């Protein structure tokens, strides 16, 4: 394949590597900036921002009516978000789920899913509108608070970011996977976030540790208990990366006769209740937690999961400790505060940096809204000046409008410096009414603000500031003023209207002065921002419905390892394992010589008495040890179950030994090649299904012998029927390995090995089933790795000691 490709746009060739790199980089940047990472200022991804803006355009206010979700998602897709409607609806539905979002931004009507993990109903069946929290994010959008950009086809505009009256990024959290980076931010309590923001306004150089006095940790919508140490939480917030261990909340419910049960009332965040119940049922079935007898879901509108223990003697904390390790009753929420700063730069931020980004955004919004308001005031003051002029010269204005061919031009270029006699001063039957505007210098009415600072569109006229539109015609009316007079209704000519105009002018002038003070002083700006945050806290703080903290904190309290005997009832059983590997546990200690049923072509291999509290060790011909709990074995009814379903014993491997684990004892291990060693029994216990490799074997060599060490000498017999006896002290004690040579062979290998006390002699069973003992072993006693001598007369033909 050629390393060059043709660029259709430029009609030039370029290296394939560069072409692929440029295009992949474009795709990566698009995913990072326009899909996966939230903006630090409003805490929203583009799809969520477009959903809320589209709902605003549809006038779906919190106090208004609902609209079909299909209509909303269709408008979002058609106007702003050119992606699938299913993805848009899923994003909107999540904003309405109070178990996923701490402060829902969408008020849903219908089935929007539940904590069990059920999906929302189709968009044509549900309706939605904005919540008060969403309205707070959009507040000021019509006041030039943020920039707008064209939508994907250039027919409409959409906001680049929302004004955001509260730190939504931390309040509701966010998660997403981009190209080469991801984000995962937990929800927090709004009361605490605003408290931290107010402290940051008062002390801009506050340390990260100080902010933890206001924000101790996340506040998940599903509650729960955070058991992460405080120092770990502080480090996570300082670096922007870390995690939080979260546990369920439960209570112990007392029952008659000393019985009890555990009631789980809150489950960890983002855990589906149905899957949690399934996992707990699996834990019971596999007997990973033997003391758990049953689990029931009695939930209605609230969470109520009932856990029943097998015995009332078990400590509830012990049971919960085991469930924490074996189910999602304890989870870990990872923190990765990767966000877009100013909507452009992805960065992993600390808690302080995220709050600072929000506060800086609120200052920009405040300045832009204030300037927008000043422009509105200036425009209105100009109109008021014209209206007041019209009232001072009412008869003349009426004459111009009635008789002039171009009344607008006449109004604009008429000299209004000398008031004309009008009907403003007239007597009434009750009392003389004198207009408050009578005698006022008309030219002074063009003065908008006597002490206004120089601003764009204003010019200095020696002693006063006047709009530049008055330049060259100080005594005339502007286009805006003339238009306002012409559009004035007749009912506005009543005598009290002039008082309202003066009051409105005075109020606007005072408001303008206050806005100028705000724009001139950074301290005043931060005071105003603090006031706005306090107002927001009144709406969504701890004293409002659903505003109180839901997630609490506690010490983890490491749960001690409890012996198996303390967790399950001790009952006698008989373990039966067939040659083909089918294992079962029969109730009670039955006669070991009793005839048992097996599958066709199968027969018994191991049978022994045990207790339900015992642990069983399985030694395979591959040299691995596997561990089983006697209480987890299938019952004695039927033929049992294959051992290979319980442990990862390969199909080609055979079961060499099966016995009860005896802590503190030792085992003699040997391979068919005649190599072996002694191993402590505690070292062979496996913790996983895959077992633990102890005796290393290769090729055709197989693990042949696994017997307990009982005595001071070792006896070996080869396939050549030669027997060798040597001191046990000549064998090394190892944890794992191939071992050392036990007996030397010219042909064949090892048949069997055992340990015994030399003074008691070596015993074996003869073909008749009688036990024979040879005490005079001088003929076979030699050093380890010797060839040995032929077996004594009467030694079994199968070359085995037992």
C-alpha positions in Angstrom: 0.0 0.0 0.0 1.3 3.4 -0.9 2.5 5.7 1.9 0.9 8.7 0.2 -2.7 9.6 -0.2 -4.6 12.2 -2.3 -6.2 15.0 -0.4 -9.5 15.7 -2.3 -9.7 19.3 -0.9 -6.2 20.4 -1.9 -5.6 18.1 -4.8 -2.1 17.4 -3.3 -0.5 14.2 -2.0 0.6 13.9 1.6 2.1 11.1 3.6 -0.5 8.6 4.9 0.9 8.8 8.4 0.3 12.6 8.5 -3.2 12.3 6.9 -4.3 9.7 9.5 -2.7 11.7 12.3 -4.4 14.9 11.4 -7.8 13.3 11.0 -7.6 11.3 14.1 -6.5 14.4 16.1 -9.5 16.2 14.7 -11.8 13.4 15.9 -10.1 13.2 19.3 -10.5 17.0 19.9 -14.1 16.8 18.8 -14.8 14.0 21.2 -13.0 15.7 24.1 -14.5 19.2 23.6 -18.0 18.5 22.2 -19.1 15.2 23.7 -17.4 13.6 26.7 -15.9 16.3 29.0 -18.0 18.8 30.9 -17.4 22.5 31.1 -16.0 23.6 34.5 -18.3 26.7 34.4 -21.7 25.2 34.1 -20.9 21.6 34.6 -22.7 20.5 31.5 -21.8 18.6 28.3 -23.1 20.0 25.0 -26.0 17.5 24.8 -27.2 18.5 28.3 -26.8 22.2 27.6 -28.7 21.9 24.3 -31.5 19.9 26.0 -32.1 22.6 28.6 -31.9 25.5 26.0 -34.4 23.7 23.8 -36.7 23.3 26.7 -36.4 27.0 27.5 -37.2 27.8 23.9 -40.3 25.6 24.3 -41.2 27.6 27.4 -41.3 24.5 29.6 -40.9 26.4 32.9 -41.2 24.6 36.3 -44.6 26.1 36.8 -45.8 25.5 33.3 -47.2 22.5 31.5 -45.4 19.4 30.3 -44.5 18.5 26.7 -43.9 15.1 25.1 -40.3 13.9 25.5 -40.4 13.0 21.8 -41.1 16.7 20.9 -38.2 17.8 23.1 -35.7 15.3 21.8 -36.8 16.0 18.3 -36.3 19.8 18.7 -32.9 19.2 20.2 -31.8 16.9 17.4 -33.3 19.1 14.6 -32.1 22.4 15.9 -28.9 21.9 17.9 -27.6 18.4 18.3 -27.2 16.4 15.1 -27.0 13.0 16.7 -29.4 10.1 17.4 -32.7 10.9 19.1 -32.2 7.8 21.3 -28.9 9.2 22.7 -30.6 12.6 23.4 -33.6 11.0 25.1 -31.3 8.9 27.3 -29.3 12.0 28.3 -32.6 13.8 29.1 -34.0 10.9 31.1 -30.9 10.7 33.2 -31.3 14.4 34.1 -34.8 13.4 35.5 -33.6 10.4 37.6 -33.3 11.5 41.2 -31.3 8.3 42.0 -28.6 9.4 39.4 -28.7 13.2 39.7 -28.4 15.0 43.1 -30.4 18.0 41.9 -32.5 16.9 38.9 -32.7 19.3 36.0 -35.6 17.8 34.3 -39.1 17.2 35.9 -40.3 14.0 34.3 -43.9 12.7 34.1 -44.2 9.0 33.4 -41.7 6.1 33.6 -38.2 7.5 33.5 -36.6 4.3 34.9 -35.8 3.3 38.4 -33.0 2.2 40.7 -33.6 -1.5 39.8 -32.0 -0.7 36.4 -35.2 -0.7 34.3 -35.0 1.5 31.2 -37.3 4.6 30.8 -40.4 4.2 28.7 -40.3 5.3 25.0 -40.1 9.0 24.4 -43.7 9.1 23.0 -45.1 7.9 26.4 -43.3 10.4 28.7 -43.5 14.1 29.3 -41.1 16.6 30.8 -40.4 20.2 31.8 -37.6 22.0 33.5 -37.0 22.1 37.3 -36.2 25.1 39.4 -32.6 24.1 39.4 -32.5 24.1 35.6 -34.1 27.5 35.5 -31.4 28.8 37.8 -28.7 27.5 35.4 -30.4 29.5 32.6 -31.1 32.7 34.5 -29.8 35.7 32.6 -29.6 34.0 29.3 -31.6 36.9 27.6 -29.4 39.5 29.2 -26.3 38.9 27.1 -24.8 37.0 30.1 -22.9 34.5 27.8 -21.8 34.3 24.2 -23.9 32.6 21.5 -22.7 30.7 18.5 -24.3 29.4 15.4 -25.8 25.9 15.5 -24.5 23.1 13.2 -26.3 24.4 10.1 -26.1 28.1 10.8 -29.8 28.7 10.9 -30.0 29.3 14.7 -27.8 30.3 17.6 -27.2 28.4 20.8 -25.3 29.4 24.1 -21.7 28.5 24.4 -22.1 28.1 28.1 -25.0 28.7 30.5 -24.9 31.5 33.2 -25.2 28.8 36.0 -26.4 30.3 39.3 -24.8 27.4 41.2 -21.7 25.2 40.8 -23.5 22.4 38.9 -20.3 20.5 38.0 -19.8 19.5 41.6 -23.5 19.6 42.6 -24.6 16.9 40.1 -21.3 15.4 39.1 -20.4 14.1 35.7 -18.8 11.1 34.0 -17.5 10.5 30.5 -14.9 8.7 28.4 -13.1 10.7 25.7 -10.1 9.8 23.5 -7.1 9.2 25.8 -8.8 10.7 28.8 -11.9 10.4 31.0 -13.7 12.1 33.8 -15.6 10.9 36.8 -16.9 13.5 39.3 -19.3 12.6 42.2 -22.3 14.7 43.3 -22.0 17.1 46.2 -24.3 19.0 48.6 -25.2 22.5 47.3 -25.4 24.0 50.8 -21.7 23.0 51.4 -20.6 24.1 47.9 -22.1 27.6 48.3 -20.4 27.8 51.8 -17.1 27.0 50.2 -17.7 29.5 47.4 -18.5 32.2 50.0 -15.3 31.4 51.9 -13.3 31.5 48.6 -14.8 34.9 47.8 -13.7 36.2 51.3 -10.3 34.5 51.2 -9.2 34.0 47.6 -5.9 32.4 48.7 -7.6 29.8 50.9 -5.9 26.5 51.2 -7.4 23.3 49.8 -7.5 21.8 53.4 -9.7 24.8 54.5 -12.3 24.0 51.9 -12.8 20.6 53.4 -14.3 22.3 56.5 -17.2 23.2 54.2 -17.1 20.2 51.8 -16.2 17.1 53.8 -16.9 14.8 50.8 -19.4 13.8 48.1 -23.2 13.7 48.8 -24.7 10.9 46.7 -28.4 11.0 45.8 -28.8 7.4 47.0 -27.2 8.2 50.4 -24.9 5.5 51.9 -21.9 5.8 54.2 -18.4 7.0 53.1 -15.7 5.1 54.9 -12.7 6.6 53.2 -10.1 8.1 55.6 -10.1 11.9 55.8 -6.5 12.2 54.6 -7.3 10.2 51.4 -10.3 12.5 50.7 -8.1 15.6 51.2 -5.4 14.2 48.9 -8.1 13.4 46.2 -9.5 16.9 46.3 -6.1 18.4 46.2 -4.9 16.5 43.2 -8.2 15.9 41.4 -7.6 12.1 41.4 -8.5 9.5 44.0 -11.5 7.6 45.2 -14.1 7.1 47.9 -15.2 3.9 49.5 -18.9 3.8 49.8 -21.0 1.4 51.8 -24.7 0.7 52.1 -26.7 1.9 55.1 -28.3 -0.8 57.2 -30.0 -1.4 60.6 -30.4 -4.5 62.7 -34.1 -5.4 63.2 -34.8 -7.5 66.4 -37.2 -10.5 66.0 -38.8 -12.7 68.6 -36.8 -15.4 70.5 -33.5 -13.5 70.1 -33.6 -13.7 66.3 -32.6 -10.8 64.1 -32.3 -9.7 60.5 -30.5 -6.9 58.7 -32.4 -4.3 56.8 -30.5 -2.4 54.1 -32.1 1.0 53.6 -29.6 2.7 51.2 -27.4 1.2 48.6 -24.2 2.6 47.1 -24.4 5.1 44.2 -24.9 3.7 40.7 -25.6 0.2 41.9 -28.6 -1.4 40.3 -30.8 -2.9 43.0 -31.9 -5.9 40.9 -28.3 -6.9 40.1 -27.3 -6.4 43.7 -30.1 -8.9 44.7 -28.9 -11.3 42.1 -25.3 -11.1 43.4 -26.4 -11.7 47.0 -28.4 -14.7 45.8 -25.3 -16.0 44.0 -23.3 -15.5 47.2 -25.8 -17.7 49.0 -25.9 -20.4 46.3 -22.1 -20.6 46.1 -21.8 -20.5 49.9 -19.2 -17.8 49.8 -20.8 -16.4 52.9 -22.0 -19.5 54.7 -23.7 -17.6 57.5 -26.1 -15.8 55.1 -29.4 -17.8 54.8 -31.7 -15.7 52.6 -32.1 -12.4 50.9 -35.5 -10.7 50.2 -36.4 -7.5 48.3 -39.3 -5.8 50.2 -38.7 -2.4 48.6 -41.6 -0.2 47.6 -40.9 3.6 47.1 -38.0 3.2 49.5 -35.2 0.6 49.7 -35.7 -2.4 52.0 -33.5 -5.4 51.4 -33.8 -8.1 54.1 -30.8 -10.2 54.9 -31.4 -13.3 57.1 -28.5 -15.0 58.9 -28.3 -18.8 59.4 -27.6 -18.4 63.1 -28.6 -15.8 65.6 -25.2 -16.3 67.3 -23.3 -14.5 64.5 -22.3 -10.9 65.0 -24.2 -8.7 62.4 -21.0 -6.7 61.8 -19.2 -10.0 60.9 -21.9 -10.8 58.4 -21.8 -7.4 56.8 -18.0 -7.4 56.7 -18.1 -10.6 54.6 -20.9 -9.1 52.3 -18.8 -6.0 51.8 -16.0 -8.1 50.4 -18.3 -10.4 48.3 -21.0 -8.0 46.9 -21.6 -4.4 45.8 -22.9 -3.5 49.3 -19.5 -1.7 49.3 -18.1 0.0 46.2 -15.4 2.4 45.3 -16.2 5.6 43.4 -13.2 6.8 41.5 -12.5 10.6 41.3 -11.0 12.0 38.1 -11.8 15.8 38.0 -10.9 16.2 34.3 -12.8 19.1 32.9 -12.7 21.8 30.3 -11.4 25.1 31.5 -13.1 28.0 29.7 -14.6 25.4 27.4 -11.3 24.8 25.6 -8.6 23.2 27.7 -8.9 19.8 29.3 -7.3 19.7 32.7 -7.4 17.6 35.9 -8.3 20.2 38.5 -8.3 20.4 42.2 -11.5 21.2 44.2 -10.3 24.8 44.6 -9.6 25.2 40.9 -13.1 24.0 40.0 -14.7 26.4 42.4 -12.5 29.3 41.2 -13.5 28.6 37.6 -17.2 28.8 38.6 -16.7 32.0 40.5 -14.8 33.7 37.7 -17.5 32.7 35.4 -20.2 34.2 37.7 -18.2 37.5 37.7 -18.1 37.5 33.9 -21.8 36.9 33.9 -22.4 39.7 36.4 -20.4 42.2 34.4 -22.1 41.3 31.1 -25.6 41.4 32.6 -24.8 44.8 34.3 -23.6 46.3 31.0 -26.6 45.0 29.2 -28.9 46.5 31.9 -27.0 49.9 31.5 -27.7 49.8 27.8 -31.3 49.2 28.4 -31.4 52.0 31.0 -29.7 54.5 28.6 -32.2 53.6 25.9 -35.1 54.1 28.2 -33.8 57.3 29.7 -33.5 58.7 26.1 -37.1 57.7 25.5 -38.2 59.3 28.8 -36.5 62.5 27.9 -38.5 62.7 24.7 -41.8 61.8 26.4 -41.2 64.5 29.0 -40.5 67.0 26.2 -43.8 66.0 24.6 -45.7 66.6 27.8 -44.1 70.1 28.2 -45.2 70.9 24.6 -48.3 68.8 24.3 -50.4 71.2 22.1 -47.5 71.8 19.8 -46.8 68.1 19.5 -50.5 67.4 18.7 -50.5 70.1 16.0 -47.4 68.7 14.4 -48.9 65.2 14.3 -52.2 66.4 13.0 -51.1 68.8 10.3 -47.5 68.1 9.3 -46.8 65.9 6.3 -43.7 64.3 7.9 -44.4 64.5 11.7 -41.3 62.5 12.6 -38.9 64.8 10.9 -40.7 67.8 12.3 -40.4 66.4 15.8 -36.7 65.7 15.4 -35.8 69.2 14.1 -38.2 71.4 15.9 -36.7 73.7 18.5 -38.0 72.7 21.9 -35.8 75.0 23.9 -38.7 77.4 24.7 -41.8 75.7 26.3 -45.0 76.5 24.4 -48.2 77.1 26.1 -50.0 73.8 26.5 -52.7 72.3 28.6 -50.4 71.1 31.3 -51.4 74.0 33.6 -55.1 74.1 34.0 -57.6 74.6 36.8 -59.9 72.0 38.0 -63.2 72.3 39.7 -61.8 71.1 43.0 -58.4 72.6 43.1 -55.7 74.1 41.0 -53.3 71.5 39.7 -49.9 72.7 38.6 -47.8 70.2 36.6 -44.5 69.3 38.3 -42.8 69.8 34.9 -44.0 73.4 34.5 -41.2 75.8 34.3 -38.5 73.1 33.9 -35.7 74.0 31.5 -36.4 71.7 28.5 -32.7 71.6 27.5 -31.9 70.1 30.9 -34.2 67.1 30.2 -31.7 65.8 27.7 -29.3 65.3 30.6 -29.5 61.6 31.4 -27.2 61.2 34.4 -25.6 64.3 35.8 -22.6 62.5 37.3 -22.3 59.5 34.9 -18.9 58.4 34.0 -17.7 58.6 30.5 -19.0 55.6 28.5 -19.2 54.5 24.9 -21.9 56.5 23.0 -21.6 59.5 25.4 -19.8 62.9 24.8 -18.6 65.6 27.1 -20.6 68.9 26.7 -18.6 71.1 29.0 -20.4 70.7 32.3 -22.7 67.7 31.6 -22.7 64.3 29.9 -25.2 63.9 27.1 -25.7 61.1 24.5 -23.7 61.6 21.3 -26.9 61.2 19.3 -27.8 64.8 20.6 -24.7 66.2 19.0 -25.4 69.2 16.7 -29.0 69.4 17.6 -29.1 69.9 21.3 -32.7 71.3 21.2 -34.1 68.6 18.9 -35.4 65.0 19.5 -33.6 61.9 18.5 -35.0 59.3 16.2 -35.8 57.0 19.1 -37.5 59.8 21.0 -39.6 60.9 18.0 -40.6 57.3 17.3 -41.6 56.8 21.0 -43.8 60.0 20.9 -45.5 58.9 17.7 -46.2 55.4 19.2 -47.6 56.9 22.4 -51.2 56.0 23.1 -53.9 58.7 23.7 -54.6 57.3 27.2 -51.0 58.2 28.1 -51.9 61.9 27.9 -53.7 61.8 31.2 -52.4 64.2 33.8 -50.9 61.6 36.2 -48.7 60.1 33.5 -46.1 62.9 33.8 -45.6 62.0 37.5 -44.9 58.4 36.6 -42.4 59.4 33.9 -40.5 61.5 36.4 -40.5 58.8 39.0 -39.3 56.2 36.5 -36.6 58.5 35.3 -35.3 59.2 38.8 -35.4 55.4 39.6 -33.5 54.5 36.5 -30.9 57.2 37.1 -30.3 55.9 40.6 -30.1 52.3 39.3 -27.6 53.4 36.7 -25.4 55.1 39.2 -25.4 51.8 41.3 -24.5 49.8 38.2 -21.6 52.2 37.5 -20.3 51.7 41.0 -20.6 47.9 40.6 -18.6 47.9 37.3 -16.0 50.2 38.7 -15.3 48.1 41.9 -14.3 44.5 42.0 -15.2 44.4 45.7 -18.7 45.4 45.0 -18.9 42.8 42.3 -17.9 40.0 44.7 -20.4 41.3 47.2 -23.1 41.1 44.7 -22.0 37.5 43.7 -22.1 36.5 47.4 -25.6 37.9 47.7 -26.7 35.9 44.6 -25.2 32.7 46.1 -27.0 33.3 49.3 -30.3 33.7 47.5 -29.6 30.4 45.6 -28.8 28.7 48.9 -32.3 29.8 50.2 -33.8 28.0 47.2 -31.8 24.7 47.2 -30.0 24.7 50.6 -30.2 22.3 53.5 -33.4 23.7 54.8 -35.3 23.0 51.6 -37.0 19.8 50.6 -34.3 17.3 49.6 -31.5 19.7 50.4 -30.1 18.1 53.5 -27.0 15.9 53.3 -27.8 12.3 52.5 -24.4 10.6 52.6 -22.7 10.4 56.0 -19.2 9.5 57.1 -17.9 6.7 59.3 -14.7 4.8 60.2 -14.1 1.8 58.0 -13.3 -0.5 60.9 -11.4 -3.4 59.5 -13.4 -6.6 60.0 -11.4 -9.4 61.7 -11.0 -12.7 59.9 -13.5 -15.1 61.5 -12.8 -18.8 61.6 -15.1 -20.8 59.4 -16.2 -22.8 62.5 -17.7 -19.6 64.0 -19.8 -18.9 60.9 -21.5 -22.2 60.2 -23.0 -25.0 62.3 -20.7 -27.9 62.9 -22.4 -31.1 61.6 -21.0 -34.5 60.6 -20.8 -35.4 56.9 -19.3 -38.2 54.8 -17.3 -37.0 51.8 -17.5 -39.2 48.8 -15.5 -38.6 45.6 -15.6 -41.0 42.6 -12.8 -41.9 40.2 -14.3 -39.6 37.5 -14.3 -36.7 39.9 -17.9 -36.5 41.1 -18.0 -35.3 44.7 -20.8 -35.1 47.3 -21.3 -34.8 51.0 -23.7 -37.2 52.7 -25.3 -36.2 55.9 -23.8 -37.9 59.0 -21.0 -40.4 59.4 -22.1 -43.4 57.4 -20.3 -46.8 57.3 -17.3 -46.3 55.0 -17.7 -49.9 53.7 -21.3 -49.3 52.7 -22.1 -49.8 49.1 -22.8 -46.6 47.3 -24.2 -45.8 43.8 -22.1 -44.2 41.1 -22.6 -43.3 37.5 -22.2 -46.1 34.9 -18.5 -46.8 34.4 -17.5 -44.9 37.5 -16.5 -46.1 41.0 -15.5 -44.7 44.4 -12.1 -43.3 44.9 -12.2 -41.4 48.2 -14.6 -41.7 51.1 -14.0 -40.4 54.6 -15.7 -38.7 57.6 -15.6 -34.9 58.0 -17.4 -32.0 59.6 -19.1 -29.1 57.8 -16.5 -26.8 59.3 -13.6 -28.6 57.7 -11.6 -27.4 54.7 -10.6 -30.0 52.1 -7.4 -30.2 50.1 -7.4 -31.6 46.6 -4.0 -32.6 45.1 -4.0 -32.9 41.3 -1.6 -34.9 39.2 -0.5 -31.5 37.8 1.2 -30.7 41.1 -1.4 -28.1 42.2 -3.4 -27.9 45.4 -7.0 -26.8 45.5 -9.1 -25.9 48.5 -12.7 -26.6 49.1 -15.1 -25.8 52.0 -16.8 -28.9 53.3 -20.0 -26.9 53.8 -20.0 -25.9 50.1 -20.1 -29.5 48.8 -23.3 -30.7 47.1 -25.7 -32.8 49.1 -25.7 -36.6 49.2 -28.9 -37.0 47.1 -27.9 -38.0 43.6 -24.4 -38.5 42.3 -23.1 -35.1 43.4 -21.4 -32.6 41.1 -18.1 -32.6 39.1 -15.2 -31.4 41.2 -14.0 -29.5 38.1 -17.0 -27.2 38.4 -15.8 -26.0 41.8 -12.1 -25.6 41.1 -10.1 -25.1 37.9 -8.7 -28.6 37.7 -7.7 -29.3 34.0 -9.4 -32.2 32.3 -6.1 -34.0 31.6 -5.2 -33.9 35.3 -6.3 -36.6 37.8 -7.1 -36.4 41.5 -4.1 -37.7 43.3 -5.3 -37.0 46.9 -8.3 -35.7 48.7 -8.2 -35.2 52.5 -9.1 -32.9 55.4 -6.8 -29.9 56.0 -4.9 -30.2 59.3 -3.3 -26.9 60.2 0.3 -27.2 61.4 0.9 -30.6 59.9 3.4 -31.6 57.1 3.0 -33.5 53.8 5.3 -35.7 51.8 5.0 -35.0 48.1 6.6 -37.0 45.3 6.4 -37.3 41.5 6.3 -40.3 39.3 10.0 -39.5 38.4 11.0 -40.2 42.0 11.6 -36.6 43.1 10.0 -35.2 46.2 10.2 -33.1 49.4 8.3 -32.2 52.6 6.0 -29.2 52.6 4.1 -27.5 55.5 0.4 -28.1 55.1 -0.4 -24.5 55.8 1.6 -23.5 52.7 -0.5 -25.4 50.3 -3.8 -23.9 51.1 -5.1 -22.1 48.0 -7.2 -18.9 48.1 -8.6 -19.0 44.6 -10.3 -21.5 42.2 -7.1 -21.8 40.2 -5.3 -23.4 43.0 -1.7 -23.2 44.1 1.3 -24.8 42.3 3.5 -26.7 44.8 5.1 -29.7 43.1 6.7 -28.8 39.8 6.3 -31.5 37.1 7.2 -31.4 33.4 6.5 -33.6 30.4 5.0 -37.0 31.2 5.9 -36.7 34.9 2.9 -36.6 37.2 2.4 -35.9 40.8 2.1 -39.4 42.4 2.3 -39.2 46.2 0.8 -36.9 48.8 0.8 -38.4 52.3 0.9 -36.9 55.8 4.3 -37.0 57.5 4.0 -39.4 60.5 7.3 -40.8 61.7 11.1 -40.5 61.2 11.7 -42.6 58.0 10.6 -42.7 54.4 9.8 -45.8 52.5 9.7 -45.8 48.7 8.8 -48.6 46.2 9.4 -48.3 42.5 7.6 -49.8 39.6 10.5 -52.4 39.6 9.3 -53.6 43.0 12.4 -52.4 44.7 12.0 -50.9 48.2 14.2 -48.2 49.8 14.0 -47.0 53.4 16.0 -43.8 54.4 15.7 -41.2 57.3 13.2 -38.5 56.8 15.8 -35.9 57.8 17.5 -36.5 54.4 14.5 -34.8 52.7 14.4 -31.0 52.5 11.4 -29.0 53.6 10.3 -26.6 50.8 7.3 -24.5 49.9 7.5 -25.2 46.2 9.8 -26.9 43.7 10.8 -30.1 42.0 12.3 -31.7 45.1 15.3 -34.1 45.4 15.7 -37.7 44.2 14.1 -40.2 46.6 15.0 -43.4 44.8 17.1 -44.2 41.7 15.6 -46.3 38.8 17.1 -47.8 35.7 13.7 -48.3 34.2 10.2 -47.1 35.2 9.5 -44.7 38.1 8.0 -44.3 41.6 5.0 -46.4 42.5 4.4 -45.2 46.1 6.0 -43.7 49.2 5.1 -43.3 52.8 6.5 -42.3 56.2 6.7 -44.4 59.4 8.5 -44.8 62.7 11.4 -47.2 62.3 10.9 -48.7 65.7 7.3 -49.6 64.8 8.3 -51.2 61.5 6.9 -50.9 58.0 3.3 -52.0 57.4 1.3 -52.9 54.3 -1.8 -54.8 53.3 -1.3 -58.2 51.7 -3.5 -59.4 48.8 -5.8 -61.1 51.4 -6.5 -57.7 53.1 -4.5 -58.5 56.2 -2.0 -56.0 57.6 1.6 -57.2 57.7 4.5 -55.5 59.5 8.2 -55.9 58.8 10.3 -54.8 61.7 13.7 -56.0 60.5 14.4 -53.4 57.7 18.2 -53.5 57.8 18.2 -55.0 54.3 16.3 -52.1 52.8 17.7 -49.3 54.9 20.1 -47.1 52.9 20.9 -43.6 51.9 18.4 -41.5 49.9 18.6 -41.8 46.1 19.8 -45.4 46.4 18.3 -48.2 44.2 16.9 -50.2 47.0 16.3 -54.0 47.3 13.5 -56.3 46.1 10.3 -56.0 48.2 9.7 -58.4 51.1 7.8 -61.6 50.5 4.0 -60.9 50.5 4.3 -57.3 49.4 1.2 -56.3 47.3 1.4 -56.8 43.6 0.1 -53.2 43.0 3.3 -51.9 44.7 1.4 -49.7 47.2 1.7 -49.5 50.9 -2.0 -48.8 51.5 
